[in-house]
Amino acid sequence: MTKNPLKPSKPSAQTKTDKILKLLQRNTGATLAELAKATGWQKHSVQGFMSGTLKKKRGLKITSTKEEDKDRRYQIAGVEQ
């Protein structure tokens, strides 16, 4: 009895940093909840990552906007897709 083994799925080569950058580069940016869900991190960890790694180490400018009755949205400044 011969079976054709299924090819194992490739593990995602996308890091959590890649996921955050992709979300922040969208036209609409991303909320803290969306970033936390994508990484599995707590919200304060996402904020620390944006402040320490993205702003200070990588020199990116992260902007935030807050519309009435909506969550704050974060985006990398000057990025358009």
ZAKOLVO-817595 format. One record per atom (N, C-alpha, C): residue number from 1; residue in three letters; chain; atom name; x, y, z. Coordinates in Angstrom, 2 decimals, padded with zeros to 5 digits. Atoms other than C-alpha are relative to their C-alpha. Layout:
<atoms>
<atom k="NUM" r="ALA" c="A" a="CA" X="X" Y="Y" Z="Z"/>
...
</atoms>
This chain:
<atoms>
<atom k="1" r="MET" c="A" a="N" X="000.83" Y="-001.17" Z="000.00"/>
<atom k="1" r="MET" c="A" a="CA" X="000.00" Y="000.00" Z="000.00"/>
<atom k="1" r="MET" c="A" a="C" X="000.88" Y="001.24" Z="000.00"/>
<atom k="2" r="THR" c="A" a="N" X="-000.83" Y="-001.18" Z="000.13"/>
<atom k="2" r="THR" c="A" a="CA" X="001.70" Y="003.18" Z="-001.22"/>
<atom k="2" r="THR" c="A" a="C" X="-000.87" Y="001.25" Z="000.05"/>
<atom k="3" r="LYS" c="A" a="N" X="000.72" Y="-001.28" Z="-000.12"/>
<atom k="3" r="LYS" c="A" a="CA" X="000.52" Y="006.61" Z="-000.22"/>
<atom k="3" r="LYS" c="A" a="C" X="000.89" Y="001.12" Z="-000.49"/>
<atom k="4" r="ASN" c="A" a="N" X="-000.72" Y="-001.21" Z="000.37"/>
<atom k="4" r="ASN" c="A" a="CA" X="001.51" Y="009.93" Z="-001.67"/>
<atom k="4" r="ASN" c="A" a="C" X="-000.04" Y="000.95" Z="001.19"/>
<atom k="5" r="PRO" c="A" a="N" X="000.02" Y="-000.92" Z="-001.15"/>
<atom k="5" r="PRO" c="A" a="CA" X="002.57" Y="012.01" Z="001.29"/>
<atom k="5" r="PRO" c="A" a="C" X="-000.24" Y="001.43" Z="-000.48"/>
<atom k="6" r="LEU" c="A" a="N" X="000.23" Y="-001.41" Z="000.33"/>
<atom k="6" r="LEU" c="A" a="CA" X="001.32" Y="015.55" Z="001.22"/>
<atom k="6" r="LEU" c="A" a="C" X="001.25" Y="000.79" Z="000.32"/>
<atom k="7" r="LYS" c="A" a="N" X="-001.15" Y="-000.84" Z="-000.28"/>
<atom k="7" r="LYS" c="A" a="CA" X="004.00" Y="018.14" Z="000.99"/>
<atom k="7" r="LYS" c="A" a="C" X="-000.31" Y="000.83" Z="001.23"/>
<atom k="8" r="PRO" c="A" a="N" X="000.25" Y="-000.84" Z="-001.18"/>
<atom k="8" r="PRO" c="A" a="CA" X="004.38" Y="019.88" Z="004.29"/>
<atom k="8" r="PRO" c="A" a="C" X="-000.09" Y="001.46" Z="-000.42"/>
<atom k="9" r="SER" c="A" a="N" X="000.14" Y="-001.41" Z="000.34"/>
<atom k="9" r="SER" c="A" a="CA" X="003.27" Y="023.47" Z="004.17"/>
<atom k="9" r="SER" c="A" a="C" X="001.24" Y="000.74" Z="000.45"/>
<atom k="10" r="LYS" c="A" a="N" X="-001.17" Y="-000.77" Z="-000.33"/>
<atom k="10" r="LYS" c="A" a="CA" X="006.07" Y="025.98" Z="004.16"/>
<atom k="10" r="LYS" c="A" a="C" X="-000.30" Y="000.89" Z="001.20"/>
<atom k="11" r="PRO" c="A" a="N" X="000.22" Y="-000.91" Z="-001.11"/>
<atom k="11" r="PRO" c="A" a="CA" X="006.46" Y="027.83" Z="007.41"/>
<atom k="11" r="PRO" c="A" a="C" X="000.10" Y="001.44" Z="-000.50"/>
<atom k="12" r="SER" c="A" a="N" X="000.00" Y="-001.39" Z="000.41"/>
<atom k="12" r="SER" c="A" a="CA" X="005.81" Y="031.52" Z="007.10"/>
<atom k="12" r="SER" c="A" a="C" X="001.36" Y="000.60" Z="000.29"/>
<atom k="13" r="ALA" c="A" a="N" X="-001.31" Y="-000.64" Z="-000.17"/>
<atom k="13" r="ALA" c="A" a="CA" X="009.08" Y="033.32" Z="006.54"/>
<atom k="13" r="ALA" c="A" a="C" X="-000.17" Y="001.44" Z="000.44"/>
<atom k="14" r="GLN" c="A" a="N" X="000.28" Y="-001.37" Z="-000.37"/>
<atom k="14" r="GLN" c="A" a="CA" X="007.38" Y="036.54" Z="007.53"/>
<atom k="14" r="GLN" c="A" a="C" X="000.17" Y="000.16" Z="001.52"/>
<atom k="15" r="THR" c="A" a="N" X="-000.22" Y="-000.23" Z="-001.42"/>
<atom k="15" r="THR" c="A" a="CA" X="008.64" Y="037.85" Z="010.86"/>
<atom k="15" r="THR" c="A" a="C" X="-001.08" Y="000.93" Z="000.55"/>
<atom k="16" r="LYS" c="A" a="N" X="000.96" Y="-000.91" Z="-000.62"/>
<atom k="16" r="LYS" c="A" a="CA" X="006.57" Y="039.81" Z="013.33"/>
<atom k="16" r="LYS" c="A" a="C" X="000.29" Y="001.44" Z="-000.39"/>
<atom k="17" r="THR" c="A" a="N" X="-000.37" Y="-001.34" Z="000.47"/>
<atom k="17" r="THR" c="A" a="CA" X="008.51" Y="042.91" Z="012.31"/>
<atom k="17" r="THR" c="A" a="C" X="-000.58" Y="000.23" Z="-001.39"/>
<atom k="18" r="ASP" c="A" a="N" X="000.56" Y="-000.11" Z="001.35"/>
<atom k="18" r="ASP" c="A" a="CA" X="007.49" Y="042.27" Z="008.69"/>
<atom k="18" r="ASP" c="A" a="C" X="-001.51" Y="000.23" Z="000.05"/>
<atom k="19" r="LYS" c="A" a="N" X="001.44" Y="-000.14" Z="-000.11"/>
<atom k="19" r="LYS" c="A" a="CA" X="003.86" Y="041.90" Z="009.73"/>
<atom k="19" r="LYS" c="A" a="C" X="-000.39" Y="001.41" Z="000.45"/>
<atom k="20" r="ILE" c="A" a="N" X="000.30" Y="-001.35" Z="-000.49"/>
<atom k="20" r="ILE" c="A" a="CA" X="003.87" Y="045.16" Z="011.67"/>
<atom k="20" r="ILE" c="A" a="C" X="000.27" Y="001.04" Z="-001.07"/>
<atom k="21" r="LEU" c="A" a="N" X="-000.32" Y="-000.97" Z="001.05"/>
<atom k="21" r="LEU" c="A" a="CA" X="005.59" Y="047.06" Z="008.87"/>
<atom k="21" r="LEU" c="A" a="C" X="-001.03" Y="-000.03" Z="-001.12"/>
<atom k="22" r="LYS" c="A" a="N" X="001.00" Y="000.13" Z="001.06"/>
<atom k="22" r="LYS" c="A" a="CA" X="003.12" Y="045.72" Z="006.31"/>
<atom k="22" r="LYS" c="A" a="C" X="-001.30" Y="000.69" Z="000.41"/>
<atom k="23" r="LEU" c="A" a="N" X="001.23" Y="-000.63" Z="-000.47"/>
<atom k="23" r="LEU" c="A" a="CA" X="000.16" Y="046.82" Z="008.42"/>
<atom k="23" r="LEU" c="A" a="C" X="000.13" Y="001.52" Z="000.09"/>
<atom k="24" r="LEU" c="A" a="N" X="-000.20" Y="-001.44" Z="-000.14"/>
<atom k="24" r="LEU" c="A" a="CA" X="001.65" Y="050.25" Z="009.11"/>
<atom k="24" r="LEU" c="A" a="C" X="000.16" Y="000.71" Z="-001.34"/>
<atom k="25" r="GLN" c="A" a="N" X="-000.18" Y="-000.59" Z="001.32"/>
<atom k="25" r="GLN" c="A" a="CA" X="002.31" Y="050.81" Z="005.40"/>
<atom k="25" r="GLN" c="A" a="C" X="-001.31" Y="000.10" Z="-000.78"/>
<atom k="26" r="ARG" c="A" a="N" X="001.29" Y="-000.10" Z="000.70"/>
<atom k="26" r="ARG" c="A" a="CA" X="-001.35" Y="050.41" Z="004.43"/>
<atom k="26" r="ARG" c="A" a="C" X="-000.48" Y="001.44" Z="-000.01"/>
<atom k="27" r="ASN" c="A" a="N" X="000.56" Y="-001.35" Z="000.08"/>
<atom k="27" r="ASN" c="A" a="CA" X="-003.21" Y="053.55" Z="003.36"/>
<atom k="27" r="ASN" c="A" a="C" X="-000.76" Y="000.37" Z="001.26"/>
<atom k="28" r="THR" c="A" a="N" X="000.79" Y="-000.25" Z="-001.20"/>
<atom k="28" r="THR" c="A" a="CA" X="-005.44" Y="053.20" Z="006.39"/>
<atom k="28" r="THR" c="A" a="C" X="000.80" Y="-000.19" Z="001.28"/>
<atom k="29" r="GLY" c="A" a="N" X="-000.79" Y="000.26" Z="-001.19"/>
<atom k="29" r="GLY" c="A" a="CA" X="-002.62" Y="052.27" Z="008.76"/>
<atom k="29" r="GLY" c="A" a="C" X="-000.57" Y="-001.19" Z="000.75"/>
<atom k="30" r="ALA" c="A" a="N" X="000.48" Y="001.12" Z="-000.82"/>
<atom k="30" r="ALA" c="A" a="CA" X="-003.46" Y="049.94" Z="011.65"/>
<atom k="30" r="ALA" c="A" a="C" X="-000.27" Y="000.48" Z="001.41"/>
<atom k="31" r="THR" c="A" a="N" X="000.27" Y="-000.29" Z="-001.40"/>
<atom k="31" r="THR" c="A" a="CA" X="-004.95" Y="050.06" Z="015.09"/>
<atom k="31" r="THR" c="A" a="C" X="000.91" Y="-000.84" Z="000.87"/>
<atom k="32" r="LEU" c="A" a="N" X="-000.81" Y="000.75" Z="-000.94"/>
<atom k="32" r="LEU" c="A" a="CA" X="-003.14" Y="048.85" Z="018.15"/>
<atom k="32" r="LEU" c="A" a="C" X="-000.53" Y="-001.43" Z="000.14"/>
<atom k="33" r="ALA" c="A" a="N" X="000.60" Y="001.33" Z="-000.10"/>
<atom k="33" r="ALA" c="A" a="CA" X="-005.59" Y="045.95" Z="018.36"/>
<atom k="33" r="ALA" c="A" a="C" X="000.37" Y="-000.87" Z="-001.20"/>
<atom k="34" r="GLU" c="A" a="N" X="-000.37" Y="000.76" Z="001.21"/>
<atom k="34" r="GLU" c="A" a="CA" X="-004.83" Y="044.90" Z="014.75"/>
<atom k="34" r="GLU" c="A" a="C" X="001.46" Y="-000.44" Z="000.07"/>
<atom k="35" r="LEU" c="A" a="N" X="-001.42" Y="000.33" Z="-000.11"/>
<atom k="35" r="LEU" c="A" a="CA" X="-001.09" Y="045.02" Z="015.40"/>
<atom k="35" r="LEU" c="A" a="C" X="000.23" Y="-001.08" Z="001.06"/>
<atom k="36" r="ALA" c="A" a="N" X="-000.13" Y="001.01" Z="-001.06"/>
<atom k="36" r="ALA" c="A" a="CA" X="-001.43" Y="043.04" Z="018.63"/>
<atom k="36" r="ALA" c="A" a="C" X="-000.50" Y="-001.36" Z="-000.47"/>
<atom k="37" r="LYS" c="A" a="N" X="000.54" Y="001.26" Z="000.50"/>
<atom k="37" r="LYS" c="A" a="CA" X="-003.57" Y="040.40" Z="016.93"/>
<atom k="37" r="LYS" c="A" a="C" X="000.95" Y="-000.65" Z="-001.01"/>
<atom k="38" r="ALA" c="A" a="N" X="-000.90" Y="000.53" Z="001.02"/>
<atom k="38" r="ALA" c="A" a="CA" X="-001.12" Y="040.03" Z="014.03"/>
<atom k="38" r="ALA" c="A" a="C" X="001.26" Y="-000.62" Z="000.59"/>
<atom k="39" r="THR" c="A" a="N" X="-001.24" Y="000.47" Z="-000.60"/>
<atom k="39" r="THR" c="A" a="CA" X="001.84" Y="039.48" Z="016.34"/>
<atom k="39" r="THR" c="A" a="C" X="-000.19" Y="-000.95" Z="001.17"/>
<atom k="40" r="GLY" c="A" a="N" X="000.22" Y="000.80" Z="-001.20"/>
<atom k="40" r="GLY" c="A" a="CA" X="000.25" Y="037.79" Z="019.33"/>
<atom k="40" r="GLY" c="A" a="C" X="000.56" Y="000.68" Z="001.24"/>
<atom k="41" r="TRP" c="A" a="N" X="-000.55" Y="-000.76" Z="-001.12"/>
<atom k="41" r="TRP" c="A" a="CA" X="001.79" Y="040.49" Z="021.55"/>
<atom k="41" r="TRP" c="A" a="C" X="-001.11" Y="000.75" Z="000.71"/>
<atom k="42" r="GLN" c="A" a="N" X="000.90" Y="-000.88" Z="-000.72"/>
<atom k="42" r="GLN" c="A" a="CA" X="000.08" Y="042.55" Z="024.19"/>
<atom k="42" r="GLN" c="A" a="C" X="000.17" Y="001.42" Z="-000.55"/>
<atom k="43" r="LYS" c="A" a="N" X="-000.01" Y="-001.34" Z="000.58"/>
<atom k="43" r="LYS" c="A" a="CA" X="-000.76" Y="046.14" Z="023.27"/>
<atom k="43" r="LYS" c="A" a="C" X="001.20" Y="000.83" Z="000.47"/>
<atom k="44" r="HIS" c="A" a="N" X="-001.13" Y="-000.79" Z="-000.48"/>
<atom k="44" r="HIS" c="A" a="CA" X="001.93" Y="047.65" Z="025.49"/>
<atom k="44" r="HIS" c="A" a="C" X="001.32" Y="-000.45" Z="-000.63"/>
<atom k="45" r="SER" c="A" a="N" X="-001.20" Y="000.51" Z="000.67"/>
<atom k="45" r="SER" c="A" a="CA" X="004.53" Y="045.43" Z="023.81"/>
<atom k="45" r="SER" c="A" a="C" X="000.09" Y="000.54" Z="-001.42"/>
<atom k="46" r="VAL" c="A" a="N" X="000.03" Y="-000.57" Z="001.35"/>
<atom k="46" r="VAL" c="A" a="CA" X="003.47" Y="046.67" Z="020.37"/>
<atom k="46" r="VAL" c="A" a="C" X="000.43" Y="001.47" Z="000.06"/>
<atom k="47" r="GLN" c="A" a="N" X="-000.37" Y="-001.41" Z="-000.14"/>
<atom k="47" r="GLN" c="A" a="CA" X="003.76" Y="050.28" Z="021.57"/>
<atom k="47" r="GLN" c="A" a="C" X="001.50" Y="000.14" Z="000.26"/>
<atom k="48" r="GLY" c="A" a="N" X="-001.43" Y="-000.03" Z="-000.28"/>
<atom k="48" r="GLY" c="A" a="CA" X="007.23" Y="049.61" Z="022.96"/>
<atom k="48" r="GLY" c="A" a="C" X="000.83" Y="-000.34" Z="-001.23"/>
<atom k="49" r="PHE" c="A" a="N" X="-000.70" Y="000.38" Z="001.23"/>
<atom k="49" r="PHE" c="A" a="CA" X="008.29" Y="047.93" Z="019.72"/>
<atom k="49" r="PHE" c="A" a="C" X="000.01" Y="001.16" Z="-000.99"/>
<atom k="50" r="MET" c="A" a="N" X="000.06" Y="-001.13" Z="000.93"/>
<atom k="50" r="MET" c="A" a="CA" X="007.09" Y="050.89" Z="017.65"/>
<atom k="50" r="MET" c="A" a="C" X="000.92" Y="001.12" Z="000.46"/>
<atom k="51" r="SER" c="A" a="N" X="-000.83" Y="-001.07" Z="-000.54"/>
<atom k="51" r="SER" c="A" a="CA" X="008.85" Y="053.35" Z="019.94"/>
<atom k="51" r="SER" c="A" a="C" X="001.49" Y="-000.33" Z="-000.06"/>
<atom k="52" r="GLY" c="A" a="N" X="-001.42" Y="000.36" Z="-000.08"/>
<atom k="52" r="GLY" c="A" a="CA" X="012.11" Y="051.50" Z="020.45"/>
<atom k="52" r="GLY" c="A" a="C" X="000.61" Y="-000.46" Z="-001.30"/>
<atom k="53" r="THR" c="A" a="N" X="-000.59" Y="000.60" Z="001.20"/>
<atom k="53" r="THR" c="A" a="CA" X="012.70" Y="049.46" Z="017.32"/>
<atom k="53" r="THR" c="A" a="C" X="-000.25" Y="000.83" Z="-001.25"/>
<atom k="54" r="LEU" c="A" a="N" X="000.32" Y="-000.70" Z="001.25"/>
<atom k="54" r="LEU" c="A" a="CA" X="010.88" Y="051.35" Z="014.60"/>
<atom k="54" r="LEU" c="A" a="C" X="000.42" Y="001.46" Z="000.02"/>
<atom k="55" r="LYS" c="A" a="N" X="-000.32" Y="-001.42" Z="-000.06"/>
<atom k="55" r="LYS" c="A" a="CA" X="011.34" Y="054.93" Z="015.76"/>
<atom k="55" r="LYS" c="A" a="C" X="001.47" Y="000.25" Z="000.31"/>
<atom k="56" r="LYS" c="A" a="N" X="-001.35" Y="-000.31" Z="-000.46"/>
<atom k="56" r="LYS" c="A" a="CA" X="014.64" Y="054.94" Z="017.62"/>
<atom k="56" r="LYS" c="A" a="C" X="001.08" Y="-000.73" Z="-000.78"/>
<atom k="57" r="LYS" c="A" a="N" X="-001.04" Y="000.78" Z="000.67"/>
<atom k="57" r="LYS" c="A" a="CA" X="016.60" Y="052.13" Z="015.97"/>
<atom k="57" r="LYS" c="A" a="C" X="-000.03" Y="000.12" Z="-001.51"/>
<atom k="58" r="ARG" c="A" a="N" X="000.12" Y="-000.05" Z="001.45"/>
<atom k="58" r="ARG" c="A" a="CA" X="015.24" Y="052.28" Z="012.42"/>
<atom k="58" r="ARG" c="A" a="C" X="-000.22" Y="001.41" Z="-000.54"/>
<atom k="59" r="GLY" c="A" a="N" X="000.18" Y="-001.38" Z="000.41"/>
<atom k="59" r="GLY" c="A" a="CA" X="014.53" Y="056.01" Z="012.36"/>
<atom k="59" r="GLY" c="A" a="C" X="-001.27" Y="000.28" Z="-000.79"/>
<atom k="60" r="LEU" c="A" a="N" X="001.26" Y="-000.20" Z="000.71"/>
<atom k="60" r="LEU" c="A" a="CA" X="011.00" Y="055.63" Z="010.98"/>
<atom k="60" r="LEU" c="A" a="C" X="-000.87" Y="000.97" Z="000.78"/>
<atom k="61" r="LYS" c="A" a="N" X="000.94" Y="-000.91" Z="-000.64"/>
<atom k="61" r="LYS" c="A" a="CA" X="008.41" Y="058.29" Z="011.67"/>
<atom k="61" r="LYS" c="A" a="C" X="-001.37" Y="-000.66" Z="-000.01"/>
<atom k="62" r="ILE" c="A" a="N" X="001.32" Y="000.61" Z="-000.14"/>
<atom k="62" r="ILE" c="A" a="CA" X="005.20" Y="056.76" Z="012.99"/>
<atom k="62" r="ILE" c="A" a="C" X="-000.98" Y="001.10" Z="000.40"/>
<atom k="63" r="THR" c="A" a="N" X="001.03" Y="-000.98" Z="-000.33"/>
<atom k="63" r="THR" c="A" a="CA" X="002.14" Y="058.99" Z="012.94"/>
<atom k="63" r="THR" c="A" a="C" X="-001.22" Y="-000.72" Z="000.55"/>
<atom k="64" r="SER" c="A" a="N" X="001.24" Y="000.58" Z="-000.50"/>
<atom k="64" r="SER" c="A" a="CA" X="-001.10" Y="058.44" Z="014.76"/>
<atom k="64" r="SER" c="A" a="C" X="-001.12" Y="001.02" Z="-000.20"/>
<atom k="65" r="THR" c="A" a="N" X="001.18" Y="-000.84" Z="000.16"/>
<atom k="65" r="THR" c="A" a="CA" X="-004.55" Y="059.79" Z="014.09"/>
<atom k="65" r="THR" c="A" a="C" X="-001.14" Y="-000.59" Z="000.82"/>
<atom k="66" r="LYS" c="A" a="N" X="001.14" Y="000.44" Z="-000.82"/>
<atom k="66" r="LYS" c="A" a="CA" X="-007.68" Y="059.62" Z="016.19"/>
<atom k="66" r="LYS" c="A" a="C" X="-001.23" Y="000.75" Z="-000.48"/>
<atom k="67" r="GLU" c="A" a="N" X="001.28" Y="-000.57" Z="000.39"/>
<atom k="67" r="GLU" c="A" a="CA" X="-011.13" Y="060.19" Z="014.78"/>
<atom k="67" r="GLU" c="A" a="C" X="-000.99" Y="-000.22" Z="001.13"/>
<atom k="68" r="GLU" c="A" a="N" X="000.99" Y="000.10" Z="-001.07"/>
<atom k="68" r="GLU" c="A" a="CA" X="-014.08" Y="060.74" Z="017.06"/>
<atom k="68" r="GLU" c="A" a="C" X="-000.71" Y="-001.36" Z="-000.06"/>
<atom k="69" r="ASP" c="A" a="N" X="000.68" Y="001.30" Z="-000.16"/>
<atom k="69" r="ASP" c="A" a="CA" X="-015.60" Y="057.46" Z="018.30"/>
<atom k="69" r="ASP" c="A" a="C" X="000.67" Y="-001.13" Z="-000.77"/>
<atom k="70" r="LYS" c="A" a="N" X="-000.74" Y="001.07" Z="000.68"/>
<atom k="70" r="LYS" c="A" a="CA" X="-012.91" Y="055.39" Z="016.53"/>
<atom k="70" r="LYS" c="A" a="C" X="001.32" Y="-000.21" Z="000.72"/>
<atom k="71" r="ASP" c="A" a="N" X="-001.30" Y="000.31" Z="-000.60"/>
<atom k="71" r="ASP" c="A" a="CA" X="-009.68" Y="053.72" Z="017.60"/>
<atom k="71" r="ASP" c="A" a="C" X="001.10" Y="000.82" Z="-000.66"/>
<atom k="72" r="ARG" c="A" a="N" X="-001.18" Y="-000.70" Z="000.53"/>
<atom k="72" r="ARG" c="A" a="CA" X="-006.33" Y="055.48" Z="017.16"/>
<atom k="72" r="ARG" c="A" a="C" X="000.63" Y="-000.89" Z="-001.06"/>
<atom k="73" r="ARG" c="A" a="N" X="-000.63" Y="000.74" Z="001.10"/>
<atom k="73" r="ARG" c="A" a="CA" X="-004.64" Y="054.46" Z="013.90"/>
<atom k="73" r="ARG" c="A" a="C" X="001.45" Y="000.47" Z="-000.16"/>
<atom k="74" r="TYR" c="A" a="N" X="-001.42" Y="-000.28" Z="000.15"/>
<atom k="74" r="TYR" c="A" a="CA" X="-000.88" Y="054.27" Z="013.41"/>
<atom k="74" r="TYR" c="A" a="C" X="000.42" Y="-000.29" Z="-001.44"/>
<atom k="75" r="GLN" c="A" a="N" X="-000.45" Y="000.17" Z="001.38"/>
<atom k="75" r="GLN" c="A" a="CA" X="000.94" Y="054.62" Z="010.10"/>
<atom k="75" r="GLN" c="A" a="C" X="001.43" Y="000.53" Z="-000.12"/>
<atom k="76" r="ILE" c="A" a="N" X="-001.33" Y="-000.53" Z="000.27"/>
<atom k="76" r="ILE" c="A" a="CA" X="004.46" Y="055.09" Z="008.80"/>
<atom k="76" r="ILE" c="A" a="C" X="-000.19" Y="001.24" Z="-000.86"/>
<atom k="77" r="ALA" c="A" a="N" X="000.18" Y="-001.27" Z="000.68"/>
<atom k="77" r="ALA" c="A" a="CA" X="004.67" Y="058.72" Z="007.68"/>
<atom k="77" r="ALA" c="A" a="C" X="000.61" Y="-000.04" Z="-001.40"/>
<atom k="78" r="GLY" c="A" a="N" X="-000.51" Y="-000.13" Z="001.35"/>
<atom k="78" r="GLY" c="A" a="CA" X="005.07" Y="059.37" Z="003.97"/>
<atom k="78" r="GLY" c="A" a="C" X="-000.12" Y="-001.24" Z="-000.86"/>
<atom k="79" r="VAL" c="A" a="N" X="000.15" Y="001.24" Z="000.76"/>
<atom k="79" r="VAL" c="A" a="CA" X="004.12" Y="055.87" Z="002.82"/>
<atom k="79" r="VAL" c="A" a="C" X="-001.36" Y="-000.01" Z="-000.67"/>
<atom k="80" r="GLU" c="A" a="N" X="001.25" Y="000.12" Z="000.74"/>
<atom k="80" r="GLU" c="A" a="CA" X="001.51" Y="055.55" Z="000.11"/>
<atom k="80" r="GLU" c="A" a="C" X="000.07" Y="-001.23" Z="-000.89"/>
<atom k="81" r="GLN" c="A" a="N" X="000.04" Y="001.19" Z="000.86"/>
<atom k="81" r="GLN" c="A" a="CA" X="000.43" Y="052.42" Z="-001.70"/>
<atom k="81" r="GLN" c="A" a="C" X="-001.12" Y="000.13" Z="-000.97"/>
</atoms>
